Amino acid sequence: MKATAKDLRFHSKELLGTVKRGEEVVITFRGRPCAKLVPYKEKDEEPIQNQLFGIWKDSDMVRDVDEYVRGLRKGRG
């Protein structure tokens, strides 16, 4: 479904009802799409904990992130 920014301003309750039923609403401003209202979904999967990224991703120095960070912070205090 498409709606204008003016529709969003004056008919937000109806648009939220549409989204609640599972439909996506594209909001247009001056005839161009600028936002999308989509139904909110809870994450079912377990969050990935302590995953390294970037230059640390393939580093052999760090096997366990928690242990590594504790070692770095040990000297503080």
N, C-alpha and C positions, 0 to 999 in steps of 0.2 A: 504494500500500500504506500502511496505517496501522500505527503501532507506539506503544507507550506509553513513557514515560520510563524505566520499569523494564526494558522490553525493550532499550532503548538501553544501559542500564547493564550488563545481563547477557548480551546477545546482539549486541553491537556488531559483531563480526566478520561475523556472518551478514547484518546489515543493510548493512554496507559491501559485501558481496558482491552484494546485491540492487541497490545503487546502481551498482556497477561494471558490472552487466549492462544498465544504462540506465534502470532504473526509479526513480521518485521515491518517497521515503518521508516521510510526514507523521508527525511526532512529536507525540503528545498528552500533556498533563499535566492530570490531574484531568478527563479527558474533553474537553478543549478543545485544538484545534491550537495549538502554540506554536513549532514549527520545522519546517523541511523539509530533507531531505538530497537533494541533486541531484547528478548526475554532473558532474565538473569538466571544463570544455572550455577548451582553449588558444585564445587569441584569434588568429584567422586574419588579421584586417585590420590594416593599418598604423595605429599610434597617431596621433591628430591632434596635430600639434606646433604649439605657439605660437598656439593659438586663444584669442582674447580673449573675455571674457564680461562680463556685468553692464554697468556704465556705460561700460566701455571698448569694448564690442562695436561700436558704430557711430561711434566717435571717428575723426575725420580726422587727428588729431595722431599717431596710432600706426598705421603701416602694417606695420612689421616689429617684432615683439615683442623679438627678440634685440637688434636695433639700438637700440631705445628704451631697454631696460634697461642696455645698455652705456653709453649716453649719460648715464643717471642716475648710474651708478656711476663714471664717469670722474673726477669731482671727488674721489672718495675716494682715500685712499692715503697 
